[in-house]
């Protein structure tokens, strides 16, 4: 994780202490940032139970071909469902049993990903409790079933919702949105530790790190899996990836 530490240090050193009147500033994409203005997200086809939740709404409503989706929306596909979206001329196939946040259907730069990962590491450091005299407990976020903005939970349990959201990271990975795949997966791992034991999801994150040319971080991710409960095929894959990364 040396790369992340270096990026974080450089960011604080190079960041301006205050905005200068009359001088424009440039912002970098965040996890909640929208796709580019030209990347219109349109629903092309639906089959089965395909629904959308608009912004902070608690209600899931049926999606129809021709509907336009906004960055603050989320899509949910039930058993046996499927849908095709169009984003910036690219077609995206969504399978059954996933939840996808539309804001994640975008590419982010390697620098922005490193900065996000560094900030996550900083926030995850537990603060000491002076009353108890212990190192404290890392703060966690509870994901509620209603929506990602903290409204009252819906009929599904949080674990079920996060499992669908983790399924959505496969959509991100398979369509080349490696940065948001990594960030969304790590968020889900934090709020739902049981899902962090999913070997397929962790392999997906490791591969996405490799695709983002973060070799050190990818090596660490594969190494963390090496001593786990892997199938023979998974073990061969991890060993192969570690050997390849050692040579780079």
C-alpha positions as CSV (number, residue, x, y, z in Angstrom):
1,X,0.0,0.0,0.0
2,X,3.0,2.3,-0.4
3,X,1.5,3.8,-3.5
4,X,-1.6,4.9,-1.7
5,X,0.4,6.5,1.1
6,X,2.5,8.4,-1.4
7,X,-0.5,9.7,-3.2
8,X,-2.2,10.8,0.0
9,X,1.0,12.7,1.1
10,X,1.4,14.4,-2.2
11,X,-2.3,15.4,-2.3
12,X,-2.0,17.2,1.0
13,X,1.3,18.9,0.0
14,X,0.1,20.0,-3.4
15,X,-3.5,20.9,-2.5
16,X,-4.1,24.7,-2.3
17,X,-5.0,26.0,1.2
18,X,-7.7,28.2,-0.1
19,X,-9.4,29.1,-3.4
20,X,-8.1,32.3,-5.0
21,X,-10.8,34.7,-6.2
22,X,-10.9,34.8,-10.0
23,X,-8.8,31.7,-10.5
24,X,-10.8,28.6,-11.5
25,X,-10.3,25.4,-9.7
26,X,-10.7,21.9,-11.1
27,X,-12.4,19.1,-9.2
28,X,-11.9,15.4,-9.4
29,X,-14.4,12.7,-9.6
30,X,-15.8,11.2,-6.4
31,X,-17.7,7.9,-5.8
32,X,-21.0,9.8,-5.9
33,X,-20.1,11.9,-8.9
34,X,-22.2,11.7,-12.0
35,X,-21.2,10.2,-15.3
36,X,-20.1,12.8,-17.8
37,X,-22.8,15.1,-19.2
38,X,-22.8,13.3,-22.6
39,X,-23.2,9.8,-21.0
40,X,-27.0,9.6,-21.1
41,X,-28.2,6.4,-19.4
42,X,-31.2,5.0,-21.2
43,X,-33.1,1.7,-20.7
44,X,-33.2,-0.3,-23.9
45,X,-34.8,-3.5,-22.8
46,X,-36.3,-5.2,-19.7
47,X,-37.4,-8.7,-18.9
48,X,-39.0,-9.7,-15.6
49,X,-38.8,-7.8,-12.4
50,X,-36.7,-4.7,-13.2
51,X,-37.2,-1.7,-11.0
52,X,-35.6,1.7,-10.3
53,X,-35.3,3.8,-7.1
54,X,-35.0,7.5,-7.7
55,X,-32.6,9.4,-5.4
56,X,-33.6,9.3,-1.8
57,X,-37.0,7.7,-2.5
58,X,-37.8,4.5,-0.6
59,X,-40.0,3.1,-3.4
60,X,-38.9,0.8,-6.2
61,X,-40.9,1.5,-9.4
62,X,-41.1,-0.5,-12.6
63,X,-38.7,0.4,-15.4
64,X,-39.8,0.5,-19.0
65,X,-37.8,0.7,-22.2
66,X,-37.1,4.3,-23.1
67,X,-36.8,5.5,-19.5
68,X,-33.8,7.8,-18.8
69,X,-31.9,7.2,-15.6
70,X,-30.1,9.8,-13.5
71,X,-26.8,9.4,-11.6
72,X,-28.7,9.3,-8.2
73,X,-30.9,6.4,-9.3
74,X,-30.4,2.7,-8.6
75,X,-31.6,-0.3,-10.6
76,X,-32.7,-3.6,-9.1
77,X,-33.2,-6.8,-11.0
78,X,-35.1,-9.8,-9.5
79,X,-34.8,-13.5,-10.1
80,X,-34.7,-14.4,-13.8
81,X,-34.7,-10.7,-14.8
82,X,-32.5,-8.9,-17.3
83,X,-32.1,-5.4,-18.8
84,X,-30.0,-3.6,-21.4
85,X,-28.9,-0.1,-20.8
86,X,-27.2,2.4,-23.2
87,X,-24.6,4.7,-21.8
88,X,-22.7,7.0,-24.2
89,X,-23.2,4.7,-27.1
90,X,-22.2,1.6,-25.1
91,X,-24.6,-1.2,-24.3
92,X,-24.6,-2.6,-20.8
93,X,-26.2,-6.0,-20.0
94,X,-27.6,-6.3,-16.5
95,X,-28.3,-9.9,-15.2
96,X,-30.7,-11.1,-12.6
97,X,-30.3,-10.5,-8.8
98,X,-28.2,-7.3,-8.8
99,X,-28.5,-3.7,-7.7
100,X,-26.5,-1.2,-9.6
101,X,-26.0,2.4,-8.7
102,X,-26.1,4.4,-11.9
103,X,-23.4,6.8,-10.6
104,X,-21.0,3.8,-10.7
105,X,-21.4,3.4,-14.5
106,X,-18.3,5.6,-15.2
107,X,-14.6,5.4,-15.4
108,X,-12.3,7.1,-12.9
109,X,-8.6,7.8,-13.2
110,X,-5.9,5.8,-11.5
111,X,-5.0,8.9,-9.5
112,X,-8.6,9.4,-8.3
113,X,-8.9,5.8,-7.3
114,X,-5.6,5.9,-5.3
115,X,-6.8,9.1,-3.6
116,X,-10.2,7.5,-2.7
117,X,-8.4,4.4,-1.3
118,X,-6.0,6.5,0.7
119,X,-8.9,8.5,2.2
120,X,-10.7,5.3,3.1
121,X,-7.6,4.1,4.9
122,X,-7.4,7.3,6.9
123,X,-11.1,7.1,7.9
124,X,-10.9,3.5,8.9
125,X,-8.2,4.2,11.6
126,X,-10.0,3.9,14.9
127,X,-9.9,6.9,17.2
128,X,-8.9,6.3,20.9
129,X,-11.6,6.6,23.5
130,X,-10.1,8.7,26.3
131,X,-12.7,7.5,28.8
132,X,-12.0,3.8,28.2
133,X,-8.3,4.2,27.6
134,X,-8.4,1.8,24.6
135,X,-7.5,2.3,21.0
136,X,-11.2,2.6,20.1
137,X,-13.4,0.9,17.6
138,X,-13.4,1.7,13.9
139,X,-16.5,3.4,12.8
140,X,-18.8,1.4,10.5
141,X,-21.8,2.4,8.5
142,X,-25.1,0.5,8.6
143,X,-26.6,-0.1,5.2
144,X,-30.3,0.0,5.3
145,X,-32.6,-1.8,2.9
146,X,-34.6,1.3,2.0
147,X,-32.0,3.3,0.1
148,X,-28.3,4.3,0.3
149,X,-29.2,7.7,1.8
150,X,-30.3,6.4,5.2
151,X,-34.1,6.2,4.8
152,X,-36.3,3.7,6.6
153,X,-35.6,0.1,5.6
154,X,-37.8,-1.7,3.1
155,X,-39.0,-5.3,3.2
156,X,-35.6,-6.8,2.3
157,X,-32.9,-7.4,5.0
158,X,-29.7,-5.3,4.8
159,X,-27.7,-8.4,4.1
160,X,-29.9,-9.3,1.2
161,X,-29.6,-5.8,-0.2
162,X,-25.8,-5.8,0.1
163,X,-25.6,-9.2,-1.6
164,X,-27.5,-7.7,-4.6
165,X,-25.2,-4.7,-4.5
166,X,-22.2,-7.0,-4.5
167,X,-23.6,-8.7,-7.5
168,X,-23.8,-5.3,-9.1
169,X,-20.0,-5.0,-8.8
170,X,-19.7,-7.9,-11.3
171,X,-21.6,-5.7,-13.8
172,X,-19.1,-2.9,-13.2
173,X,-16.1,-5.2,-13.6
174,X,-17.4,-6.9,-16.7
175,X,-18.0,-3.6,-18.4
176,X,-14.6,-2.1,-17.6
177,X,-15.6,0.2,-14.7
178,X,-12.8,-1.2,-12.6
179,X,-12.3,1.8,-10.3
180,X,-15.9,2.0,-9.2
181,X,-16.0,-1.8,-8.9
182,X,-13.1,-1.6,-6.4
183,X,-14.6,1.2,-4.4
184,X,-18.1,-0.2,-4.3
185,X,-16.9,-3.6,-3.3
186,X,-14.7,-2.3,-0.5
187,X,-17.6,-0.3,0.8
188,X,-19.8,-3.4,0.9
189,X,-17.1,-5.4,2.6
190,X,-16.9,-2.8,5.4
191,X,-20.7,-2.6,6.1
192,X,-21.3,-6.3,5.6
193,X,-18.2,-8.3,6.8
194,X,-19.7,-11.6,6.0
195,X,-19.7,-10.7,2.3
196,X,-16.0,-9.9,2.5
197,X,-15.5,-13.7,2.8
198,X,-16.8,-14.2,-0.8
199,X,-13.8,-15.5,-2.7
200,X,-15.3,-14.6,-6.1
201,X,-15.8,-11.0,-5.0
202,X,-12.3,-10.7,-3.6
203,X,-10.8,-12.2,-6.8
204,X,-12.8,-9.6,-8.8
205,X,-11.4,-6.8,-6.7
206,X,-7.8,-8.1,-7.1
207,X,-8.3,-8.4,-10.9
208,X,-9.7,-4.9,-11.0
209,X,-6.7,-3.5,-9.1
210,X,-4.4,-5.3,-11.6
211,X,-6.4,-3.9,-14.5
212,X,-6.0,-0.4,-13.0
213,X,-2.2,-1.0,-13.1
214,X,-2.0,-1.0,-9.3
215,X,0.4,-4.0,-9.2
216,X,1.4,-3.7,-5.5
217,X,-2.2,-3.4,-4.3
218,X,-3.2,-6.3,-6.6
219,X,-0.4,-8.5,-5.3
220,X,-1.5,-7.8,-1.7
221,X,-5.1,-8.6,-2.6
222,X,-4.1,-12.0,-4.2
223,X,-1.7,-12.7,-1.3
224,X,-4.5,-12.2,1.2
225,X,-6.4,-14.9,-0.6
226,X,-3.6,-17.4,-0.9
227,X,-4.1,-19.0,2.5
228,X,-7.9,-19.0,2.4
229,X,-10.3,-21.8,1.6
230,X,-9.9,-21.9,-2.1
231,X,-10.9,-24.5,-4.7
232,X,-8.1,-26.1,-6.6
233,X,-8.8,-23.9,-9.6
234,X,-8.9,-20.7,-7.5
235,X,-5.6,-21.7,-5.8
236,X,-3.9,-22.2,-9.2
237,X,-5.2,-18.9,-10.4
238,X,-4.0,-17.0,-7.3
239,X,-0.5,-18.7,-7.5
240,X,-0.3,-17.8,-11.2
241,X,-1.2,-14.2,-10.5
242,X,1.2,-13.8,-7.7
243,X,4.1,-15.3,-9.8
244,X,3.2,-12.9,-12.7
245,X,3.1,-9.9,-10.4
246,X,6.4,-10.8,-8.8
247,X,8.1,-10.7,-12.2
248,X,6.7,-7.2,-13.0
